[in-house]
Amino acid sequence: MNKHHELNRSAALASIAVALLLVALKVWAVISTGSTAMLGSLADTTLDLIASIATLAGVWVAAQPADDKHRFGHGKAEALAAMFQVVLISISALTLAFRAVDQWIAGARPEGAEGGIAVSMLAISATFALLAWQRHVIARTGSIAIATDHVHYKSDLLLNLAVIAALALDQYAGIAGADAVFGLGIALWLGWGAWGASQAAIEQLMDHEWPEEKKARFLEVVARHPELRGLHDLRTRTSGNRDFVQFHVAVDPQMTIAAAHDVMDEIEAKLCAEFPGVEILIHPDPEGLVNETGLAAVDLLADRESAHGRAG
């Protein structure tokens, strides 16, 4: 297991530990207060626990090496774990919204605000510590599963602040319905978070191309080699924390296979230095070859040089 996978695993285990602590505290708080906002926070934390377990499973599967049936590795297990988390968040949001509306109609009010507020303060402290470690891990591994888990716990900060506000307004300011309103607001926030968290996972599962800025940086490195006459059919994708790239390059038609192979090795070495962990497949073509689209395989690098010239 490499360093990235060890970091991802540590972040997943930390999430599980924090979620277990918070579930225990919030079960007591819900029983003590009867607060819908606190119930929403408990539901979210319970789903966080389930999602964190799914994250641990996802990063463990993603860490497995490529095999005969998965030649590109198991990186998409992280995206699947992230989508599982999105489903759980969505279910939590819908359930909480119905509960909040029902409480509003019934006119029910929470009790024992002090205990609920104290539990929420403890939850905020534990969540801050977890978020700090998750940010450290995400910055070094780029894990989409940990990033989605991070979204959960960032929302937990607002959830716990909302619980404190709801209990304080209802119990101390005497504003009836504040708990139900905040509960509904939490449900909407969870739904929005689920939508946002789903986008990156879907992009990986659908083999979405790299961002334009990243592709431009990649092409800049390729264009530095003096033997290249052009580049076409660039394809990129990401799976877990691994990147995959394939493209064709145009070289001198008189170049020997051995010489062309050496050029490809040089290009790959430079790219791997700039983009650690990327898996690259390069196909050399003789300059002037017309590809299946009817275009000569020389335009991409030329267009970049032209663009640089205009910019200058």
N, C-alpha and C positions, 0 to 999 in steps of 0.2 A: 504494500500500500504506500503510494507516494505522499509527499507532504501535503499536497492539495486535498487529497482524500481524507487524510488524518484531520486536517482543519475542518472540513465539512462535517465529518463525523462528530468532532468535539462540539461544534455549534448545534447540531441536531440533538445531542445528548443534553446539552445545557438547556435547550428549549423544553425538552421533556421534564427536566428537573424543576424548572421554574413553573411550568404549567401544572405539575402535580401539587406544588405548594399553593399556587393561587386557587386551584379548584377546591382544595380543602378549606381555605380561608373563606371563599365566597359561598360555599354551601352553608357554612355557619351564618354568614351575613344575611343570606336570603331567608333562612329560617327565622332569624332575629328581627328582620325589618319588613319582610313581605314586599320589598321594593321591586317594581317591574324593571327599573333601570339596572338595579343590582342583578336581577334575574338575567337580564340581557347580557350583562358583563360575565356572569357565570356561564351562560350558554356559549358565549364567544370563547371563553377560556377553556371550556370542555372541548370544543371543536379544535382549539389551538393544540390541545394535548393529542387528540387523534391525528391532527395534521402533522404535528411534530414527529409522531411515530411513523407516519407515512413518509415524511422527509428523510428520516433515518434509513428507512428501507430503500428509498429512492437513491440516496447518495451511496449506499452500500452496493446496490446493483450497478449503478453507474461506474463504480470503482473497479468492477470486474474487467479483466483484460479481454480483448477481442478473441473470439473463438470461431470455429468453423461455421457456425450458424449466425454469427453476428460479427461479420468481418470489419465493420466500422465501429465496433465497441458497443457499449451499453449506455452511452451518454443520455439518450432520450428518456431513460428511466426518471431522470430529474424532472423533465417536462411533464411526464405522466403524474408524478407525485405532486407537482404544482397544480395540475388540473384537478386532481382529487381534492386538494385543499380548497380550490375555488368553489367546487360543488358544495363542500361543507359550509363554507362561509355564506353562500347563497341561501342554503337551507336555514342557517341560523338567522339571517336577516329577515326572511319571510316569517319565520315562527315568532320572532320578537315583534315584528310589526303587528301581527294579529293580536298578540298579547297586549301590546300598548293600546290598541284601539278598544279592545275589550275592557281594559282597566278604565279608560277614559269614559266609556259608556256607563260602566257600573259605578263610577265615582269612588273607587277604592283608593286608599291612601296608605303610604308606608308608615312604619313605626320604628323606634329605636335608631334614630339617625346616627348617633355617636358611634355605635359599633360598625355600621356600614361605612362611615367616613374613615374610621381607623383602618379597616381592611383595605379600602381603596388606596390609602396612603402607602401601606406596606406593599401593595401590588405595584404601585408606581415606582417605588424604589427598586424592587426586584426586576422590573421590566427595563428600567434604565441600564442596569448592569448587563442584562442579556443583550440589549440592543447594541451596546458598545462592543461586545465580543462578536456579534454577528457582522457588524460593519467591518471589523478587522478581517474576518474570514472572507466576506464577499469581495473586499478590495484585493485579496490575494488569490482567490480561486474563481471568482465570477460565477459561482454556483447559482443557477436559476431557482433551485429548490430552496436553498437557504434565503435567497432574496425574497421569494414569496412568503416564507415563514417570517422574514423581517417585516413585511407589510402587515402581517397579523399583529405583531407585537407593537409596532408603531401605532396602529389603531387602538391597541389596548390602553396606551397612555391617554388618548382622548376619551376612550370609554370610561376609564376610571375617574377622570376629571368631570365627565358628564354625570356620573353617579353621585359624586360629591356635591355638584351643583344642584342636581335634582332633589337629593335628600335635604340639603340646606334650605332650598327655596320652599319645599313643601312643609318641612317641620318647623323652621325658624321664621320664615317670612310669611308663612300661612297661605302660600299660593297654591290652591287646589289644582290638581291636574298637571303640575310641573313634572312629576315623576313619569307620567304617561307620555308627555310631550318629548321629554329627553329620551325615553325608551324608543319612541318612533324615530327620533333623530339618529340614534345609534344604529337602528336598523337600516336607515338610508345610507349612513356612512359605510356600514359593512357591505351593502350592495355595490356601492361605488368602488370600494376597495377590491371586491371580487372581480368586477369588470376590468379594472386596471391590471390586476395580477394575472388575468387570463391572457392578456395580449402577448407578453413575452413567451409564455409557454406555447401558445398556438403558433407563433412565428417559428419556434424551433421544430415543432412537430410537422409543420408545413415546409420545412427547409427554406425559410425566408433568406434572401440574400443579405450579405453584410450591409451595414449603413454605408452611404456613399463616401463619407469621410474616411472610413477604414479602407474601403476599396481603393480610394485615391492614393492613400499612403502606401498601400501594397504595390500599386502600379509604379509609383515613384521609385521604389526599390528595384523592381524588375527593370525599369528603363535605364538604370545606371550601367548595365552590362553593355560593353561596346559591340559585341558580336550579334546582338539582337536587331532584327530589321522590322519587327512588328509583333503584335500580340492580338489574339482574338479568342472568342468562345470562353471568356472568363466566367467561371461558376464558383460560387462560394456558399457555404452553409455552416451552421454551428450545431453541435450536438453535445449537451452538457457543458463541460468546460473545454471542449476540444473544437478546433476549427478545421474545416476541410476546404481545399481549393484545388481546382483543376483548370488548365488553360492550354492553349496552343501558342507556340512562338514560331516566328519566321526567321530562318537563318540562311546563310549563304548556300545556294544549291550545290556548290562544289565542295562543301565541307564533308569530311568523312563521318561515318557513324560514330567512330571513337571520339573524334573531336567534338561532335555535337553532344555526345554523352557527357564529356567533360564540362562543356558550357552549361548543360542542364544542372550538373552537380554544383557548379559555382553559384548559379542563380538560387538553387534550393538552399545552399548554405547561408547565403546572405539573407534570404527571406526568413529562414528559421531563427537567425540571430535577431531579426527585428520583430518577428511574431513567434515567440516560443510556444512549442507544443502544436503548431499547425501541421497538418498532414497535406502534402503537396503532390499533385500529379501533373507533370509537364509533358506535352507531346510536341516534338519539333516538326516543323514543316519547311520545305524549301521555299525561299522567297518567291512570290509570284503565284503560288498555288491558289487555285480558286476553290473555295470550300463549298459545302452543300447548299449554302445560301446564295451562291453565285458571287460572293465578294472575295476579293483578294485578302489574304490573311496578314495585312500590314497596317491597318488603319488605326487601331486603338492607341498604340504608342505615338504614332504621328499626330493624332488629334490632341494628345496630351501635350506634346512639344509645341504644337501650334497655340494651344490655350495658354501655355506658359509664356509664349512670345507675346501674345496679345496683352496678357496681364502685365508683362514688363514694359 
